[in-house]
């Protein structure tokens, strides 16, 4: 998967709807991994700059990585926390109770040795988020791994386009 091209317009994404779809999709994988997933969301969420399916793919990749990291651990928990960033944007934090990241300096590089899949997930996920003027970063923690997607607010062009089809 690559960042959006000119043929795919950037939208004002309804983050609440995206997260509800994410819950539905990730639920079976969480149950299979015997992982508890908790959500901490504000009452209202602004629209963010992006593309619904692309951002959903980023979130699914982060959750899948956490489920893999939690295999073989006693405590299996993924906390997803959404908060405003003070500038109209939003941060979506994925914090798991796994063993953490042994070599954080190697994150976001393609074709990681030892990756259970292609080794492209974080690399592509960061490229997608950056294509929408956001960022994806790792934040060191004493325990577990924490990845934060910083999502830019939807601009006037994308919010105007959203309102055009509504009655």
C-alpha positions as semicolon CSV with decimal commas, in nm:
position;residue;x (nm);y (nm);z (nm)
1;X;0,000;0,000;0,000
2;X;0,134;0,341;-0,092
3;X;0,045;0,693;0,016
4;X;-0,245;0,858;-0,160
5;X;-0,193;0,966;-0,517
6;X;-0,344;1,266;-0,690
7;X;-0,629;1,036;-0,800
8;X;-0,727;0,981;-0,435
9;X;-0,844;1,309;-0,284
10;X;-0,767;1,387;0,077
11;X;-1,086;1,389;0,280
12;X;-1,204;1,522;0,610
13;X;-1,225;1,185;0,787
14;X;-1,488;1,128;1,056
15;X;-1,256;0,981;1,319
16;X;-1,542;0,854;1,537
17;X;-1,678;0,651;1,246
18;X;-1,332;0,526;1,154
19;X;-1,268;0,409;1,512
20;X;-1,606;0,235;1,527
21;X;-1,520;0,046;1,206
22;X;-1,179;-0,033;1,355
23;X;-1,344;-0,181;1,668
24;X;-1,565;-0,404;1,459
25;X;-1,279;-0,526;1,240
26;X;-1,017;-0,571;1,513
27;X;-1,251;-0,739;1,763
28;X;-1,218;-1,095;1,629
29;X;-0,837;-1,067;1,604
30;X;-0,819;-0,937;1,961
31;X;-1,032;-1,226;2,088
32;X;-0,818;-1,475;1,896
33;X;-0,503;-1,321;2,047
34;X;-0,675;-1,325;2,391
35;X;-0,597;-0,955;2,415
36;X;-0,805;-0,699;2,600
37;X;-0,842;-0,379;2,400
38;X;-0,951;-0,064;2,584
39;X;-1,048;0,269;2,434
40;X;-1,025;0,615;2,584
41;X;-1,197;0,866;2,357
42;X;-1,320;1,221;2,409
43;X;-1,694;1,284;2,373
44;X;-1,650;1,449;2,036
45;X;-1,381;1,409;1,776
46;X;-1,293;1,655;1,502
47;X;-1,256;1,556;1,141
48;X;-0,897;1,484;1,046
49;X;-0,707;1,513;0,720
50;X;-0,673;1,179;0,545
51;X;-0,846;0,898;0,365
52;X;-1,076;0,666;0,562
53;X;-0,942;0,335;0,428
54;X;-0,576;0,438;0,447
55;X;-0,601;0,551;0,808
56;X;-0,794;0,237;0,896
57;X;-0,510;0,033;0,746
58;X;-0,256;0,221;0,962
59;X;-0,457;0,152;1,278
60;X;-0,503;-0,215;1,187
61;X;-0,128;-0,248;1,129
62;X;-0,048;-0,098;1,470
63;X;-0,298;-0,329;1,643
64;X;-0,170;-0,636;1,456
65;X;0,187;-0,551;1,557
66;X;0,075;-0,527;1,919
67;X;-0,108;-0,861;1,905
68;X;0,208;-1,026;1,767
69;X;0,422;-0,866;2,038
70;X;0,182;-0,989;2,307
71;X;0,206;-1,356;2,206
72;X;0,359;-1,551;2,491
73;X;0,309;-1,275;2,749
74;X;0,096;-1,317;3,060
75;X;-0,070;-0,976;3,040
76;X;-0,222;-0,898;2,701
77;X;-0,356;-0,546;2,684
78;X;-0,374;-0,281;2,414
79;X;-0,488;0,066;2,517
80;X;-0,598;0,306;2,246
81;X;-0,618;0,665;2,361
82;X;-0,741;0,953;2,147
83;X;-0,684;1,316;2,244
84;X;-0,681;1,660;2,088
85;X;-0,336;1,803;2,025
86;X;-0,429;2,162;2,110
87;X;-0,406;2,278;1,748
88;X;-0,719;2,119;1,603
89;X;-0,547;1,789;1,526
90;X;-0,568;1,460;1,710
91;X;-0,327;1,204;1,852
92;X;-0,417;0,836;1,852
93;X;-0,194;0,638;2,087
94;X;-0,150;0,260;2,074
95;X;0,011;0,139;2,400
96;X;0,056;-0,234;2,460
97;X;0,172;-0,437;2,759
98;X;0,425;-0,637;2,558
99;X;0,799;-0,667;2,595
100;X;0,872;-0,335;2,426
101;X;1,098;-0,259;2,131
102;X;1,454;-0,391;2,148
103;X;1,595;-0,160;1,879
104;X;1,379;0,152;1,841
105;X;1,643;0,310;1,617
106;X;1,557;0,050;1,350
107;X;1,184;0,121;1,348
108;X;1,024;0,270;1,037
109;X;1,290;0,122;0,808
110;X;1,175;-0,111;0,530
111;X;1,245;-0,484;0,525
112;X;1,328;-0,531;0,893
113;X;1,518;-0,848;0,973
114;X;1,323;-1,074;1,204
115;X;0,988;-0,924;1,109
116;X;0,706;-1,179;1,118
117;X;0,560;-1,036;0,800
118;X;0,706;-0,830;0,514
119;X;0,887;-0,583;0,740
120;X;0,714;-0,295;0,563
121;X;0,421;-0,225;0,795
122;X;0,557;0,061;1,002
123;X;0,745;0,209;0,709
124;X;0,432;0,221;0,493
125;X;0,210;0,329;0,784
126;X;0,433;0,627;0,856
127;X;0,438;0,720;0,485
128;X;0,058;0,710;0,476
129;X;0,017;0,931;0,783
130;X;0,281;1,174;0,658
131;X;0,105;1,198;0,321
132;X;-0,181;1,360;0,517
133;X;0,048;1,613;0,693
134;X;0,063;1,401;1,010
135;X;0,326;1,175;1,162
136;X;0,366;0,832;1,317
137;X;0,623;0,797;1,591
138;X;0,741;0,560;1,859
139;X;0,751;0,685;2,217
140;X;0,976;0,497;2,461
141;X;0,803;0,372;2,775
142;X;0,929;0,176;3,077
143;X;0,711;-0,119;2,972
144;X;0,544;-0,217;2,647
145;X;0,548;-0,030;2,320
146;X;0,375;0,298;2,239
147;X;0,309;0,429;1,890
148;X;0,142;0,764;1,833
149;X;-0,033;0,872;1,515
150;X;-0,048;1,250;1,495
151;X;-0,334;1,344;1,264
152;X;-0,373;1,691;1,117
153;X;-0,707;1,870;1,129
154;X;-0,921;1,855;0,818
155;X;-0,862;2,168;0,612
156;X;-1,129;2,398;0,474
157;X;-1,117;2,230;0,131
158;X;-1,182;1,882;0,272
159;X;-1,456;1,994;0,512
160;X;-1,626;2,195;0,237
161;X;-1,624;1,887;0,015
162;X;-1,786;1,683;0,293
163;X;-2,071;1,929;0,338
164;X;-2,141;1,955;-0,036
165;X;-2,329;1,624;-0,051
166;X;-2,540;1,673;0,260
167;X;-2,895;1,805;0,265
